[in-house]
Amino acid sequence: MQKSIVVLVVFLFGLISFGQKKRDLIKEVTQLKVQAVEMQSQLDVIAKAKELNLQDSLQRFSYAFGTSIGRNLKTVGFDSLSYHAFSIALQDVIKGEEKISFKEAQKLIQNTIQGKQEALAEEQSAEGERFLDENGKRPEIVTTESGLQYEIINKSDGAIPLATDKVKVHYTGTLIEGRVFDSSIERGEPTSFGVSQVISGWTEALLLMPVGSKWKVFIPQDLAYGPRGAGGGEIPPYAALIFEMELLAIEK
């Protein structure tokens, strides 16, 4: 009998203890929910503060300035940046608290950009050479002594331009991966220019093309824009180029 009473008492204390723990747990969960709501509210405030408002003159100027810097970086071969470090640097300069001198920063920038461009140039040049090597193996491709390659799409018996002539041409220019960087066809209007006033790859091709013919011309980088590239970054340095060209007329 006494043993049963003891067991009952222990059981009752256990229930009371479990009930207390349950109430404590519910209270803790409630507090966590309140904290979560408060934290989300703070995050919403931070997110709102980071929203871009181009109607604000200072934000608009800041965005425009960032656009200019970003375009320059992209042109020299950068596709990412430590935006955190960049932001700190801007703030430090404005406060006069630079962590490295302006002279040191300029040297670092110059060396980094030069190294980046050299690596990209080497990669771009090698990629173009590999493409032209493979392309030249096709039976329909004619390769000249200079390394220029062309494929005749439409033949013609028309007159062939001289170096002193002005010609009218329809064309589409692409990089070797297929991206279009310029097209008179897309603009809906052919282009006129002097045969000797264009890149040497174009000049060489035009001096071989009869009027009325259409060729696909593959130009090595040294007959195109070489180390300088062109088009504000549209044509990278050392890029081999492809042009589909139609010689429409010789203009005297």
Secondary structure, DSSP 8 states (H G I E B T S, - for coil): -HHHHHHHHHHHHHHHHHHHHHHHHHHHHHHHHHHHHHHHHHHHHHHHHTS--TTSHHHHHHHHHHHHHHHHHHHTT-----HHHHHHHHHHHHHT--SS-HHHHHHHHHHHHHHHHHHHHHHHHHHHHHHHHHHTTSTT-EE-TTS-EEEEEE--------TT-EEEEEEEEEETTS-EEEEHHHHTS-EEEETTSS-HHHHHHHTT--TT-EEEEEE-GGGTTGGG-BGGGTB-TT--EEEEEEEEEEE-
